[in-house]
Amino acid sequence: MAVVVVESPAKAKTINKYLGPGYTVLASFGHVRDLPPKDGSVDTDNDFDMKWEVAADSRKHLRAITDALKDDNALILATDPDREGEAISWHLTEALAKSRAINKDTPVQRVVFNAITKTAVTEAMKNPRAVDMELVRAYLARRALDYLVGFNLSPVLWRKLPGAKSAGRVQSVCLRLIVEREMEIEAFRAQEYWSVTAALTTPRGQGFSARLVSLGGKKLDKFDLPTAESAEIAVEAVHKRDLFVQSVEAKPASRNPSAPFMTSTLQQEASRKFGMGAKQCMSAAQRLYEAGLITYMRTDGIDMAPEAVMAARDEIARRFGANYVPKSPRMYKNKAKNAQEAHECIRPTDMATGPEKLRLTDADQRRLYDLIWKRTIACQMEAARMERTTVDIASRDGQVGLRATGQVVLFDGFLKIYEEGRDDIADDDDKRLPQIMQGEAAALERGAQSEAFARLAGKDDSVLESTASGMQCIAGAVLDDGGAVLGQQHFTQPPARYTEATLVKRMEELGIGRPSTYASIVSTIQERGYVRKDKNRLIPEDKGRLVTVFLVNYFRKYLEYDFTADLEEQLDDVSAGNRDYKEVLARFWRDFSAAIAETADLRITEVLDKIDEVLSPHLYPPRADGSDPRSCPTCSVGRLHLKTSRSGGAFIGCNNYPDCRYTRPLAGEEGDGELSGEGKLLGHDQGDPISLRTGRFGPYVQRGEATAEVPKPPRASLPKGWAPETVDLERALALLNLPRHVGHHPEDGAPIEAAIGRYGPYVKHNSTYANLPEVDEVFTIGMNRAVELLAAKASRGPRASAAAPLRSLGDHPSGGPVQVMAGRYGPYVKWEKVNATLPGEMTPEEVTLEQALELIAAKAGKSGKGKKAPAKAKAPAKAKAASKTTAKTTTKAAKPKAPAKPKAAPKAKAAAKPKTAGDQDES
C-alpha cells in the first residue's frame, strides 16, 4: 500500500506492530538535510536563499526509502507532531523529489499522532493531511537565524578572544543568566541578624516552641536584632516575664495538585527528584514515547484529552476509593509565556498501567515513568485538606510577643500518591501543635533548649562564657540560665546557583528557547567548556565568563532577554501564519551585520582591557590594608591585569613580565595561601618549593624553579576534573611523584606502575596497559586490583589466546577443523577465516557437519572467500524475492533494499569520490 517514514527505528518498530501487512515502515534517523557549515549556506544577498545538503550518514537511509518507493509508490510521513517533525517531513519530500524518487503524481500524505498507541496510529491514518508549510517556515526562520548568528559571531570570538569556541542565538543568552548569577553571588555581602525562640509548655505538660515576633511593644522585623548584644537583651526580656496564650486561630486550608507535566516542568522535577540533567531526562522520555508508554514529550501544553481524564478518574476510584475523586474533572490551562507547541500534556497512554506492571530494565526510564504516572493520576485527585493554626503568646505587660504556627493534614487527597519537589528550603510551619487554649498560661520549659545549644557549641571553637545575669554565650548563640530561651545568629544568604531545573524554569519565565531546545542548550554550554556542573549546580568557567562579558559589551542588544523573547514571539507569529519569515530575517540581519562590522577593527588588547574594566570589582576586591588592589603583591612595581593563555584559560598576571612572573587564577584571592612571583606557593618538600601555576596549556604544579642547571623543573598538569582551588601540597606531591610504584607482578616479578597519560589514568605491566575509571584510583590502587585489571586487559588483547570452541564438528573437505563458537551476536560456525552465523532455529548442540558446511559455503560465496563464488549471481535474486514477501510486515529502518551487488559497486564508488564540507555532521 504505502511507505511510512518515521524518525527512529524504535518508533518504526512500534508502529509496524499496529499497521500490520501492507505497509513498509522505515526510519529517516532524524533530519536528512542540513545547512553545510560554510559561507553562503544562507544567501543574505539573494532573499535568504538556503542551500541544503544531505548528510553523509543520511544517504543510505534516503536510498532505502527510494528503493521501497519503487514497489510502493505512495508516501506517508509520520514524523513527530511538532515543528521539527514537520521540518523532517518537508526535507524528506524535497530530497526525494530532487532524486526523482517521487514525482508530482506520487501520493504524499502527512499523519500526526500524540501517542504511539494502536488507537492513535490507526485514527491518524484515517485523517491524513498535507505538510504544514507555516510550521516549516517557522523552522526555516529559526534555522537561518541560528546559522547567521553562529556562523558570523563565532569567528569574531575566535579572532578577538583566544580560546572561545562558539556563540549562539539562545545559547549565549542562557550562559549570560548563569554568569550574572555568579557575579551576584560574588558581589553579595552577608548581613548578620538574630532570632529568638522559646521552648514553652501547656498546663497539661505538652511542649511546643514559639519565636519572638515583638519586643517593647513593637513588631520585630528581620534585622531588628542585628547583634549578639541585642539578642541577649531580647532573651533576657522573654526569660523574666510570665507568658500567657493571647489568641488561638485555626483556619481550614486546602492544597490543590500540580498540573500534569509539560516539557519544562518534567525536566525540572526530574532534576529535583533524581538529579537528572535535561538531556538525560529527554533521552529517557523519548524512549518511553517510542515504546508507546507516554504521549509526546516535547510540548508546552498541560491540557489532557477527555478520555484520558475519565480513565484517570476511574483508576483513582479503583485504587483509592470514591472519596479521592473530585466531583468534577480538573481542567488545566497553560499560563506559560509564548506557549506555542499546543500539544497534550505528557501523560501515560494507559492510566491503568501503573509502574508496578511494567518491567522496564533501564533505571532512568523506570523512574521517569513512575514520576509521570504519579503526577498524572495526582492531577485528577481530590485536594488535600488541612488545618493551619496560629497561636499568639504575650506577656501581661505587652512588652513581649511570641508566635507558634502549626499545620495538621485532615485529608491527604492527592498527597497520598505524589508531592511536587521544591527548589527552596521548606519552612517548619507544617509541624503539629498540641492542644492549646486561649487565656491559659504558657510556661518556659526549663532545659528544653539545652541540647540545641550544646549542638551549636560543639560546632564552634569559642569558649563558653556566662554573663552576670547567668546567661550562657558562645559565638552564634545565647541561652538563658533556665535553658528555655535561645538566641541564634543568622546571616543572609546569596542567591543560589542555578540547577538545570531552575535554569529551565527561568528560561521559560523569560520566554527564551522552546521545549524542544531546552535540553540541547543546557548541554551545549557544558560541552563547550563554558559551564561546569558541581553537585548539580551550574558554575561558569573562566572561558564562559569572558565570552559573556565580551558579548554583552559588543553585542548587548542580542543578549538582552526581552530581545530574545520578542524574537521568539515573532517566530511564533510565523508558525501561526501571521508574519512573513523573510521579513523577520531581513530586519534581524540588517542590524546584526552592522554590529559584526563594527568589531572588525577591534584588537585583542582592546577587548581584554574592556573585559578587565568590566570585571574589575570581581577580579580585584579591596584589600584589608587599604592598598591599591591592582598593585602586584610580589614586585610592587607592576600592575595586575587580565591575561589569556593560548589554551583559552584566563588568569591575572603582573604587567611587569618577564621581570615579575606573578600569576593567580581568575577567581582566586590573594589571601588564599602565600603567593609567590611564580604562582601560588603550596609548601615545601625536601627543601624545594612546590607551586601551582597557570601556563599555556592550563594549570599545573611544579617542583622548584628553573635554573641554568635544571632549565625544565619537574611539572605535572592537573588532571581533568581537578579544580585549581582544590589542589594542596599533598595532592601536588602525589602528581609530581607519578608514575607510582604499585608492586611487583606475582608471575614474573616485573614492576607494576600507575600513572596518568594522554588518554587518562592507567596501570602498566611490561607492555600491557589497563585503563582506570577514575583519576583518584591512580593514587590508591593496590596489587590485587591492579593484577585483576591487567589480566582482564590481557585476555581481551590481540595476543590473547583464542576462545575455546563450543563444539568441534570435524574437518572441512578442503582441510582444517570446522568448529561451533560463541560470539557476541550469537553462536556461529567457523572454518579458517569464514564465520557463518547459525540461524535462529538451529542450536549449537544440534548443528551437524553437513549443515555447517552448507552455511560456510553460502557465507564464503557471498564474501568471495571460498571456492563457490559462482553462486553469487543467484544471491541477489533470492534476497529480492524474500524482501518482496516480508517488506510489508517488517521494519526496514536500518537495511535498504539494494540492487544486485555487481551493479551497486560502481555506483557506490562514484558517490564516494567527492568529499565536501557538506559531508560533515557538525558546524
N, C-alpha and C positions, 0 to 999 in steps of 0.2 A: 504493500500500500504506500508507505512513505518512509523517508529517512527522518528520524527525530534526533536533533542535536541539543545536548546539554553541556554544562561546563566541565564536569568532573566524571571520572569513571565510577566513583561510588554512587553518585546521583543517577548515572546511567543504569547501573546495576539494579537499583531500587525501582526505578521507573519501568525498566524492562519487565519486571515481575507483574506489573499491573496492566501493561498494554497487551501482553500476550503475542501470539503469532501474527505476522502481517506487518510488523514494524521492525525497522533496523535502528537501534539506539546507539548513537556514537557520542563521544566526548570531544569537545574542542580544546580541552585543557586550558581554559581561561581565554584571554584575549589572543587573537591570532595575528593582529597587526598592531603596530605602534609607530610613533614618530621616531625616525632614526636619530641618534644623538650626534647630529652635525648641523652646521649652519645652513639655514634656508629650509628647514623642515616645516616651519610656519613662515610663509612668504608675506611679510608685512607690507611689501610694495605691490602685491597682487591680490588685494582684498582678502588677506589672511588665508590664502590657499594652503592646504595642509597636505604634505607628501607622506603617504603611509608606506610601510614596508612590512612584509610578512616575516615574522621572527623565524630564525633558523629551526628552532625546535617545533614550530607550528606547521612547517611544511608537510611533514609526514601525516599530521592529523588532518590537514586540508586534503591531502591526497587520498586518505581513507574515505573521507566524506564524498570526494569526487568520484571515487570508484563505486561507492554504494549507490550514488545517483544515476549511474549508468543502467542499473537494473530497476531502481525505484525512482522514477522521475517526479517526485513530489517531496518538498522540503518543509518540515515543521520545526520551528525554532522554539525550544522550551527552556531558554536560559532564565536566570533569576529574575524576579519581578521588580527590579529596581533600575536605576539609571545605568549602572554598569552592565546589568544583564541585557538591557535594551541596546546598549552600545555594542556588546559582543554579537548580538543577533544582526545588527546593521553591518558590522565588519565582516561577518560570515557571508552575508548576502553580497556585499561589494566584492569580496575576494573571489567568491565562487563565480560571480558574473564575469569578472575580469579574466578568469581562467576558462570561461565558457563551459563550466560545469553545469550552470543553469542559464536559461535564456528567458526572454520576456514571456514565453508560453509556459514556463515551469511554475506550477502552483507553489507559492511560498506563503506559509501562514505562521503567525506568532501566537503561542499559547502561554498563559501565565497561571501559576498556582502558588498559593501562600504556604502550602504544606505538601509534603510528598506522601500523600496517602492515596489509596485506590479511589476513594470518592472524589478527592480534589483533582487528581490527574484525569480521571475519566470525564468529570464535569468540564475541565478546561479544554479537553479535546473536542467537546461538543460546541465550544464557544470560541473559535479562533478569531484572530483579528490581524491587522497589518502592523508592521513595526511602527511604534510611536515616534515620529520624527521630532516632536517637540522635546521629548526626553533625550533623543540623540543629539539635538542641537545644544541642549544644556551640557551634555557630556563633551561635545566638541569645544564649547566655550571654556570649560574647566581645563580640559587637556591643553588647549592652546595657551591659556593663562599660565598654567604650571610650567609649560615649556618656555614661554617668553621670560618668566621670572628666573627659573632655574638656569636656563642656558645663557642668559645675559648677565645675571647677577653673580653667579658662582665664579666666572672668570675674573670679575672685579675683585672678589675676595681673594682668589689665588694670587693676583698680582699685588694687591695692596696690603694683604695680611697673611704673611707666610704661615703655612700650617692649617689654614682654614680649608674646609672641604667642600661645603655646598651651602646654598641658601634656598629657601622655598617659600612659596606664597603663604602657606599656613604654618609650615614647619618653623619658620623664623619667628612668627608671632607667638607660637607655643613656647619656644625657647625663651622669648622675652619674659613671659609670665614667670618662668622658673628663676631666671636671673634676677628679676626685680624683687621676687620674694626673698631671695638670698641676700640682696642688698638691704632690704627692710630688716632682716634678722641681724645683719652686721651693724646697722645703724641703731638698733634697739638699745635703749638704756633701761635697765630694770629699776623699778621703783618699789621701795620697801613699804609694807603695810602689815598690820597685826589684826588678828581676830581673837575673840574671847568666847569660850564655850563653858557651860556649867553642867555638871552631872547632877540631876535632880531626882527626887523620889516622891511618889504619891503617898498619901496616908496609908495606903494598903501595901506599901513596900515595893512597888514596881518602879523600876528605874527608867529614865529617859534623859536625853540631852537636849539642850537649847542653846542658841547662840545669842550673844549680846547684840541688840539692834538699836538701843537708845541709851544715852548716858547724860546725866544732868538735865533730864527732861527734853533733850534734843535728839532727833533721829541721827543715827550714825551712818555716814557714807563710807565707801570702801577705804578711803585714805585718811579718815579722821583719827585713826590710831597709827601714826607714822613711825613711832619709835618704841623701844623697849620700855622707856620710862612712862610713856602714855599708856601702854598696855598694862604696866604694873599698877598704875592708878586705877584703871578700869577693873582689873582683877580684885583689887582691894575693895572697890566700891560694891561689887557683887557679893564678896565674901562677908561684908559687915552688915548686910541687910537681910531682913526677913522677906521672903517672897511668897506670893500667892498667885493662883490662876485667875487672870483677869477676864479672859474670854476663851471659849472653845467654839470653833466654827467648822462644821463638817459640810462639805459640798459634794454632791454627786458629780461625777465626770465620766466621760466616755472617750474611748480611743478607737478610731477607725483604722482599718487595714490600709496598707500602702497599695498604690495602683499596680497592676501587673507590669512586667518588665518591658522596657524598650531597650535599644542597644546600649545607650549610655548608662542607664540605671543597672543593667545586668553587669556591665563592666565594673561599675562602682561597687556593687555588692559582692561580686566575686573577688575583688581586690580586698575589701574589708574582711570578709569571712575566711578566705582561703589564701590571701596574698598573691592571687593570680594577676599577672600582667594583662594589659588589654589584648595583646596579640595572642597570648596563651588562652585567654578566655574565648576569643572569637574562633580560634582554631578548634577548640573542643565543641563550641556551639555549631560550627559548620558541619562537623562530623555527625552530630546529633540530628541536624536538619536533613542531611543527605541520607541518613538511615531511616527517615520518616518518623522520628520520635518527637520533634518540636516543629513549630512553624518557623517561617523565615526570620533569620536572626539580625538582619540589618533594617531597622525600622525606627521611625520617630513616633509611631502611633501607640496608644495604650488602650484603644477600644478592642472589644472582644466580640467575635461572632455570636449571634444569639443562640445558636445550637450549642456552642462551647459553654456559654453561661449556664444554660439549663443542665448540661452534662456535669458541670462543676457543682451546681446546687444538689443534683441527685447524689453525687459522690459524697458531698458533705453530710447529707442526711443519712446515708448508708453507714458512713464511718463514725460519725459523732452524734447523730440524733437530730431531730427536727428543730430543737431549740437553738442550734448553731446556724440555722439557715435564716437569713433576714426575710422579712415579709415580702419585699420586692427586690429584684436583682439590682446589684450595684452597677451604675453606669459611670465610666471614667472618660473625661475629656482632656485632651492633651493641651498643656499650657506652655510648652517649650517654645522659645523664641525661634522663629524661622522654621517651624515644623513643616517639612516638605515631602518626606517619603511616607505617605499616609497609608502604610500597611497595617495589618492587625498587630496586636501585641505579640510578644514572644511567649508562647504557652505550649504545653504538651498537646500532641494531636489527639491523644486519648486520655481523658481525665481519670478513667478507671485504672489506667496503668500506673500504679504507684512505683516509687523507686525500688521497693522490695520485690517487685515482679520482674524487674529487668536484671539480666546477668551481664552487665557491662564490665568488661575486663579493664578498660582504661580508667584510671583513677580520676583524671580531670573530667571526663565525660560523666562518670558516675556522680561526682559531687555536683557538677553543674546541672544535671537533670534533676537531682534531688532538690536543688535550690529553686529551679524554675517551677517544678511541680508544686512545691510547698507555697511559693509566692502566689501562684495562680489560684490554688484552692483557697488560700487565706483571703485573697482579694474579694471573694464572694461570700465570706463568712460574716457572722454577726459581730458587732463591735464589742470590744472589751468594756465592761462596766466596773467602775471603781469609786471609792470614796476618798477624797482628799481632805485632810484635817489640818487646821492651823490653830495652834494653842499659843496665846499671848500670856506671858508671866511678867509680873511687875512687883516693885517694892511699894510699900504703903505710902512712902513719901513721893512717889512718882519719879525718882531720880534714876532708876534703873529699869530697863525693859528688855526682856528676852523673848525669843520665839522658837517654838518647836514645830516642825512640819512632818507629816507622815502620809502614807497612802496605803489603802487596802484594796486589793482586787476582789470584787464581789462576784464577777462572772468573767472567765478568761476569754471567751469568744475566740477570735482568730489567733490569740496568743497561744492557744493550745497547740498550734502547729508551726507558727512562724513569727519571728520578730525581726524587724529590719535592723541592720547594723548601723553604728554611728561613727562619724569621723571625729567627734569631740568626746571629751570625758563626761560621762553621765554624772549628774548630781546625786545627792543622797536623800532626795525628797521622797523616795519610794519606801523608806524604812517604815516599819509598823510601830505605832504608838500604843501604849497601854491605855486602859480606861482612865480618863482624866475628867474631873468635874469642875465646873466653874465655881469660883469662890473658895475652893479648898486650898490648903497650904501646899507649897512646893518647897520641900526642904532640900538643902545641899546634901548630896550623898558622899560622905567622907571617904576618902581614899579611892574613889571611883576613877579619878584621872591619873592616879599614881603610875599605873602600868604604862599608859600612853606617854607620860613624862619620862619614865625610865627608858622607853624605846628611843625617844628623842635625845636623851642624854647619852645613850650608848652610841649614837651616830656622830657625836661631837667630841672633840678633844678638849673642850673647855672644862675648867674646874667648876664643880658645883658650888654655888655661893648661896648664902642666906642673908636676907635683908633684916633690918631692925624689926620689921613687923612679922618676921617669921616666914616670909615667902622664900621659895627656892627658885634660883635663877641659873640658867645656862644661856649660852649664845643661842637664840632662836626660840626660847620658851620661858614662861613664868608660871609658877604653880603656887596657889595659896597654901597656907600651913595646914589646911584641912584636906588637901588633895582632891578638892572638888571643882575648882575653877582654874581653867588652863588658858593661858595666853600663848598664841603661836605666831611666829614670824612667817611672813609670806613675801614673795617677790612676784611682780608682774612677769608674765612670760611672753617671749617674742612670738610672732605669728609662726605657725607650724609650717615646715617644708611641705611641698605638695607630695602626695602619693599619686599613683596613677589614677586612683579613684577620684580624689579631689581635683586633680588636674582636668580630667574629662568633664567633671561637674562644672568647673569654672569655664571651660571652653564652650560647653553647652549654654551656660548662662549668658555668655558674651556673643553667642551666635557664630562662633568660629568653628569651621570644619563641619562635617556631617557624619552620621553614624557609620558610613562605610569607610571613613578616613581616620577616625579617632585612633584606632589601634596602630595603623601604619605610621601616623605622625609621631606618636609617643615612642614607637620602636626606632624610627629613623634618627631622632635626635640622640638616642643612646648609641646606636650603631656608628654614628659619625664621630663619637667621642666628645660630644658637646655636653652630655649629661651622664652621670653615673647613678646607679641605684644602690643605696646603702640602707639596710633594714627597712626596705620597702619605701624609703623616702628618696625623692629625686633631688640630686645636688648638682649644680652646674660646675663643669670643669673650667679651668682657666681659658681653654680654647673657646668654649661656649660663651663665656663672659665677654671676651674680646670681640667675638663676632657680633654679639648683641649690641654692644656699645658702638661699634663701627656702623652697623646698620641703622641704629636709632639716630645717630648723628648725621649720616649722609643720605639715608633713605627713610627718614622718620615717617613720612606720610604712609608708606607701605607697611609699616609695622604698627600703625595705630589700630586699636581694637575696633573702633567704630568703622574705620575704613574697610577693614576685612569683613566685618559683619554686613556692612552695606553692600559690598561686592557679592556676598553670599545671597543677599536678598535679590539683587539684580539677576543672578543666575537662577534663582527660584522663579523669577518672573519669566525667564526664558523657557524653563521647563513647563510653565503654565501657558505658554504661547502669547504672553503679554509684552514681550520685548524681543528685538532682533539681536541675536548673539554677536553679530559682526559689529554692531554699533557699540556694544559693551567692550569688545576687543579694541576697537578704534579709539575710544575715549581713554581706555587704560593705557594703551601703547603710546599715545601722544605725550602724556606726562611722564610715563616711566622711561621712555627712550631719552627724553631730555635730562632726567635725573642721572641716567647712566653716563651720558655725555659729559656732564659736569664733573665727574670723578676722573676723567681721562688724564688730567694733568697732576693728579694727586701723587705725592711721593710718599714712600713708606714712612720716612721720618716724620712727615706731617701727620700721618694717620696715628702713629704711636704717640706723638705729642698731644694730639687731641684726646685719645683714649686715656693717656696718663692724667690729663687735666680733669676729665670727667670722673675717673675712678679715684682721684686724689684723696678724698675723705676716707676711703676704704683702704687704700694702699699705704697711706702714711698717717696713721692715727696719732693724736697728740701724745707727746712723751711726758712721763711723770715729772721730769726735771724742768719742763717748760722749754727745752731747747728746740731748734728747728727740726721737725720730723723728717725733713728731706736730706739733712746733712749725713754724710757717711759715718757710721759709728766706728769705723776702723781707721781711716786716714784723716778724717775731719776736714779734708780739703775738697774732695769731690762731693757731688750731689747725687742722690738716688733717683733713678729713672726707670721707667718700664722698658724692658727689652724682650725680644723674642729669639728663640733658638731656631735652627733650621728644621728641627723636628716639629715645630709649631707650638712648643711649650712656651709659656710666658714666665718671666721672673723679674725680680727687682735687682738691679745692679748699679754699681758706682760708675759714674761717667769719667772717673779718673783712671779707667782701664787703659793700658795693662799695668800701670804702676800700682794700682789697687785692684784686687780681684774679689772684692766683697760681693756676694750674692745672697739672696734669700728667696724662698718661694713667694709666689704672688700673694697667697693668703696667710703667710707666716707673720709672726710678731717678733719684735726684737727681744722680747723678754723670754722667748721660748728656748732657754739654754744659752750658753755662751756662743756668740757669733764671731768667727774669725774672718780675716780677709779672704779665706779660702772656703767660704760656705759656712755651714753650721757645724761647730765642733761638738762631737758626740761624747768624746772622752779620750783616754789614752790606753794603749795596750803595749806592754813591753817597751815603754818609752816613746812609742810612735803615736802622733795624733791621729785619731780616726774621725773623718769628717764626712758630712752629707753635702753633696753638690748638685748643681744642675748644669748639664752640658748640652751639646748639640743634639744628642740622641736621648735626652731625658735625664731624670735624676739617677745618681749613682753614689756609692760610698767609696772612700779612698783611704789607704793607709799611708801616712807620712806625706812628704812634699816632694815635688820634682826637683832633682839636683843634677849636677853635671855627671855624677856617678850613676844616678838612677833617674834617667830622664822620664821614664814611664813607671811611676809607682803602682803597686797593686791596686786594682779597681774592680768593682763589681756593680753592674746595673741592677736597679731594683726590679724584681720580677713583676709581671703583670698582676695587678690586684693589690700590690703593696703601696699604700699612700705614703708619701714622704713624711708626713707628720706622725706616722706610727712607728718610724724606724728609730730605735735607740741603739746604744752601744752594743748590747748583746746580739741584736738582730744583724747589725752591721758586721760584727766579727764572724757570725755564722756564715754570712755571704762571702766574706773575704777568705774564709778558710775552706771554701769548696775547691776541688771535689772532696767530699767527706769519705773517709775510710770506714766501711761498714764491717768488714771482717774478711776472712779467707774462705773460699768455697770449699765445702766438705769433700768434693770429688778430686780436685786437682790442686788445692791449696792456693790457687791464684786469687789475688785481691778482688774484692767487690767494692765498687765505689758508687756514691750517689752524688749527682750534680745537676745543674740546670744548663741546658743547651739552647740552641736557636729554636728548637721545636718543643721546648718545655722541659719539665723535670724528668729524670730518668735514673735507673740503676744500671751498672755496667759490669760485665764479667767477660774478660778477654774481648772477643769481637761481638758479643751479644749485648744488645741494649733493650731494656724494657721500660716503657713509659710509666710514669707515676701519675695518678689522677689529680693530686694536689701538690702545690709547691712546698707547703709546710712539711710534707712527708719526707722530703729530702733530708731534713734535719732530725727526723725521728725514726726512720725505718730501721728495723732490726734484721738480723740474719735470716730468721725463719721466713719472714715476709719477702725479703729480697730473693732468696733462693726459690721460693714458690713462684714469684713473678718471672724470674729468669727462665725457670723450667717451662712455664706456660708459653713464654715467648719462643723458646727453642722448639717446642712441639709444633708451633704454627709456622716456623721459619722455613726458608727454601731448602735448608739442609735436613729438615725433619724426615724421619722415616715414613714411608707410605703407609696409609691406613690399612689395617688388615681387612681382607675381603670377607663378606658375609658368607659366601659360598664359592667354591671352585667347581665349574661345570665340566671342565675337560679342555682339550686342546682344539684350537681352530684348525681347519683343514690346511691353511697356509702356514701353520706353525704359531706357537705362542698360546699361553693359557687364556681361557675365557672365564671371567670372574663376575660375581654379583657384588656390587659395592653399595655402601650407604652414602648418599650425597646430601648436600644442603637442600636440594629441592626434591628429594625423594630417592628411592633406590634406582640403580641403573646397572647395565651390564657393560663390562669393559674388555676390550681386546686391543692391545698395543695402544695407539693414540685415539682409538674410536670409542666414544662413550654414547650409549643409547639408553634413554630413559625408559623404564618399564611402564607400560600402560596401566591405567588405574585398576583394571580388573585382574592384573597379573601380579602376584605377590612374590617376594624373593624366595620363599620356601617352595613355591610350586613351579617356577620357571624351569624349563628344560633346556638342554644344549641346543636342540633344533630351533626352539623359539628364539633363543638368544642369538643364534646365527642369522635368523631372518631379520631381527631388529638391527643387528650390526650391519648387515648387507644394505638394508634400507637407509640407515644413517650414513654409511660410507658412500652410498650412491648419491645422496643429496649433497654431501660436503665435498665430494670429489676425492676423498681419501682412499677409497677402496678400488677394487677392480670391476665394480658393477656400475660404472659411470653411465653406460648406455641407457639404463633405466631412468636417468634424469629427465629425459624428454617427456615421460609419461606423468611425472610427479605434478607439474603444474595443472594438468587436466584434472587429476584426481582432486587436488586442492580446490580447484574452482567448482567442480561438481559438488564437492562436500559443502563448500560455503553456500551454494545455492539453496541447499536444503536446510541449513542451520542458521543462516544470517538473519532470518526473520524473527528468530526467537532468542538469539543470544546477543550479548553486548559485545560490540567490536570497537571499544574505545581505544585500545592500545594497538591492535593489529589491522592495518589497512589491507584491503583486498588488492593483491598485486598481480600484474600480468606475469607471463612466463619469464623466468629469470634471464634467458638469453636476450630478451628484448629489453628488460628493465635495466640491465647493467650499463649499456651506453648512455641511457637517459640519466641515470644517477651520476655517472661520471661527468656528463656535461653540466648538470646542475651544480656540481661541487666546485667547478672551476672558479667563477668569480667570487671574491671574498670582500665584502664592503662593510662599512660601518653599520649597515642595517642588520648584519648577522649578530651583532652584539645585543645582549639582553639588557644591559644597564647603561644608563647615561652617565 
